[in-house]
Amino acid sequence: MVGKEFAADKGQHNFRLTQESDGILIGASNGLSIADGYNIFADDAWFQENMGDFREKYGLRCVLHGFSVPMKVEEKWAFVSRLVKAKAMQDEPSEIMKNIYALVKDKEYFVVTSNAEDHFVPAGFEADSVFEMEGKLTQICLCCRSRHLRIREV
């Protein structure tokens, strides 16, 4: 089998395994975010359209770059706030997240993710069954000075 036939067969096989399993462990990282249209490494159309002013002013080439470039505190918060609003505070879960939840909602499951967009719980996953190892964009810490740490819930 090649191409679509192989993918369809593999998808059916994986679906069957999911249905037959007593429990599911989901590991999610950048690939899930990228499939969902969010690529922290890309200078793509979304980044250029939504962060174009930061891109021009600071020479940013991706979201991740924006976290490492020195900016005034107010500008850093503007960057982070815009990112959080666009990527972590969605009105409706994406189709991908709805589909993943539909596969496991009647099973014992646990999610381990390095994604910080906080998309699992809004899609229906139990908060106690999701470990976001790198935190959430909606719970940001920024160091304003080396001796002062501010934590803000967005």
C-alpha positions in Angstrom: 0.0 0.0 0.0 1.1 3.5 -0.7 0.0 7.0 0.0 -3.6 7.6 1.1 -4.4 3.8 1.2 -1.6 3.3 3.7 -2.6 6.3 5.8 -6.3 5.2 5.8 -5.3 1.7 6.9 -3.0 3.0 9.5 -5.7 5.4 10.8 -8.2 2.5 11.0 -5.7 0.4 12.9 -4.9 3.2 15.4 -8.6 3.9 15.9 -9.3 0.2 16.6 -6.4 0.1 19.1 -7.8 3.1 20.8 -11.2 1.6 21.1 -9.9 -1.7 22.4 -7.6 -0.1 25.0 -8.5 0.2 28.7 -6.4 3.4 29.0 -4.7 5.9 26.8 -1.6 8.0 27.3 -1.4 11.0 25.0 1.9 12.6 24.4 1.6 16.0 22.6 4.2 18.4 21.5 4.9 20.8 18.6 3.5 18.5 15.9 0.0 18.8 17.4 0.2 22.6 17.6 1.5 22.7 14.0 -1.3 20.5 12.8 -3.6 22.8 14.6 -2.1 25.8 12.7 0.2 27.2 15.4 4.0 26.9 14.7 6.2 28.7 17.2 9.2 28.2 14.9 7.8 29.6 11.7 7.9 33.0 10.1 4.6 32.1 8.5 1.6 34.1 7.3 -0.1 33.9 10.8 3.1 35.3 12.4 3.6 38.0 9.8 -0.1 39.1 10.0 -0.5 39.0 13.8 3.0 40.0 15.0 4.2 42.0 12.0 4.9 45.1 14.1 7.1 43.2 16.5 8.7 41.4 13.5 9.6 44.7 11.9 10.7 46.5 15.1 12.8 43.7 16.6 13.6 41.5 13.6 11.6 38.6 15.0 11.4 35.6 12.8 9.0 33.5 14.9 7.0 33.4 18.2 9.8 31.7 20.1 12.2 34.4 19.0 9.8 37.0 20.5 10.3 35.5 24.0 14.1 35.8 23.9 14.5 39.2 22.4 15.0 42.1 25.0 12.0 44.5 24.9 10.6 47.1 27.3 8.3 45.4 29.8 5.2 47.1 28.3 6.1 45.8 24.8 6.9 42.3 26.1 3.5 42.2 27.8 1.9 43.5 24.6 3.6 40.7 22.6 2.6 38.0 25.1 -1.0 39.4 25.5 -1.6 39.3 21.8 -0.2 35.8 21.5 -2.3 34.6 24.5 -5.5 36.2 23.1 -4.9 34.7 19.6 -3.7 31.2 20.5 -4.7 30.3 24.1 -8.1 31.9 24.5 -10.2 30.4 21.8 -13.9 30.6 21.9 -14.3 27.1 20.5 -11.9 24.1 20.6 -10.5 23.2 17.2 -11.7 20.2 15.2 -8.5 18.4 15.9 -8.9 18.8 19.7 -12.6 17.8 19.5 -11.6 14.7 17.6 -8.9 13.7 20.0 -11.2 14.1 22.9 -14.0 12.1 21.2 -11.5 9.2 20.8 -10.7 9.1 24.6 -13.6 10.6 26.5 -15.0 7.3 27.6 -11.6 5.9 28.5 -9.1 6.3 31.3 -6.6 8.8 29.8 -3.7 11.0 30.7 -2.1 13.8 28.7 1.5 14.8 28.9 2.2 17.9 26.7 4.9 20.5 26.2 2.3 22.7 24.4 1.5 25.8 26.3 -1.7 26.9 24.5 -4.0 25.2 27.1 -6.2 23.5 24.4 -6.9 20.2 26.2 -9.1 21.3 29.1 -11.3 23.6 27.0 -11.8 20.7 24.6 -13.3 18.6 27.4 -10.3 16.9 29.0 -10.3 16.8 32.8 -7.7 19.2 34.2 -6.4 16.6 36.6 -5.6 14.3 33.6 -3.5 16.9 31.8 0.1 17.6 32.7 1.4 20.7 30.9 5.1 20.4 31.6 6.1 23.8 30.2 3.2 25.6 31.8 0.4 27.6 30.1 0.4 30.8 28.1 -2.5 31.9 30.3 -0.2 31.8 33.4 2.8 33.8 32.4 5.8 34.8 34.4 8.1 37.6 33.2 11.2 38.9 35.0 11.1 42.6 34.9 14.5 42.9 36.7 16.7 40.2 38.1 15.4 40.7 41.6 11.7 41.2 40.8 9.4 38.5 39.5 5.8 39.2 38.5 3.3 36.5 37.9 0.1 37.4 36.2 -3.0 35.3 35.3 -4.1 36.4 31.9 
